Amino acid sequence: MEHAYILGGLRSYVGVVNGMYRHIPAEKLGAAVLRQVMEKYKITKPDYIIAGNGVGAGGNIARLMALEAGVPITVPAVTIDVQCGSGLESIAVASAKIACGEADCIIAGGFESSSTQPRRGYNANHPDYQGETWYSVAKFMPEIHRETVMLEGAELACQREKVNKAELDAWVLRSHKLAAQARETGVLKNIIAPVFDAYQDEGIRPRMSQKLLDRLPKVLPQGQFITAANSCLINDGAAFVVLCSEKFLQEHNLQAQAKVIGSVACGGDPLVSPRTAILALEKLLQKYNLQENDIADFEINEAFAVIDVLFARTFKQSVDKYNIFGGALAYGHPYGASGCIITLHLLEALRQRGGRFGCASVAAAGGVGTALLLERVAQ
């Protein structure tokens, strides 16, 4: 088996729901970023487009997005839906296709518009039909279908792991502080595609304070932990990377940023899905016989601060190598795009700090974790 390589990629600024992208459908937002990626890396006809999307209109929305972007009609595009893990799984699938010789160049990532997501309802023939009502959160496990199920999972994780408010608050403050510093210094400018006149990530709060955190109410009735600050916002955004084979690099005289060593997926208790981000990381390191100290940078999709707490408890020596530009508590979490966003942040962390190995991981609804291992290619 060969390895896939990542040339690089771009992400949009991340918008809050009903914010700067409120009238931009998912396929148009994704198309705008995809066009810039193809222009930057001079890719006119990739072998595939593989893109994650969680709350769009379905119907292979990645193909619609690719056509919106002007990708040649002969290029197939496929949609992957693992909800929060869709973008990272898209990169994993693309890497596997290249490694086994099925393709030489694939653009992978994801895109999402919570602002324009369609209303969904059950057919009258379905046993869960309750009249002409709508839902926005899909059903992730048997017998349970509630809009608050992900919040409940984070709440339960906090209870089971005996997390306290001070631990959660510290990670919220850290995330916004680091993200605000990254925005102020422009360290991520190389990976930003400014589309639709957007000029900054909308969710970052430089003035996030302990005083504010102490005033916030709990979001669940009888909830003890989860607030609007220690859980991510609802967002719009898009991100893509270009993956290719070694043959493609040589034929086009290109230099990759990183080699994809491999990926893993794991299942966990769907009632406490945040834990799967850590389970996937542990499985990844075990599979490739690596220790915590071998990893220069970690990026985890910070959907809830409890994920940060679990990381710090599991990888005690690596807090200073974790989400160094801040995480989704500040930037936000456009579901289908987030896995690619953290991959781009990981590439930047490795490039700027000169590390060798980096890991990205996502916990997804329904109790599925996905993790990716990259090795920086020395420039």
Buried (B, 14 or more C-beta within 10 A) or exposed (E): EEBBBBBBBBBBBBBBBEBBBBEBBBBBBBBBBBBBBBEBBEBEEBBBBBBBBBBBBEEBBBBBBBBBBEBEEEBBBBBBBBBBBBBBBBBBBBBBBBBEEEBBBBBBBBBBBBBBBEEEBBEEEEEEEEEEEEBEBBBBBEEEBEEBBBBBBBBBBBBEBEBEBEBBBBBBBBBBBBBBBBBEEEBBEBBBBBBBEBEEBBBBBEEBEEEBBEEEEBBBEEBEBBBEBBBBBBBBBBBBBBBBBBEBBEEBEBEBBBBBBBBBBBEBBBBBBBBBBBBBBBBBBEBBEBEBEEBBBBBBBBBBBBBBBBBBEBBEEBBEBBBBBBBBBBBBBBBBBBBBBBBBBBBBBBBBEEBBBBBBBBBBBBBBBBBBBBBBBEE
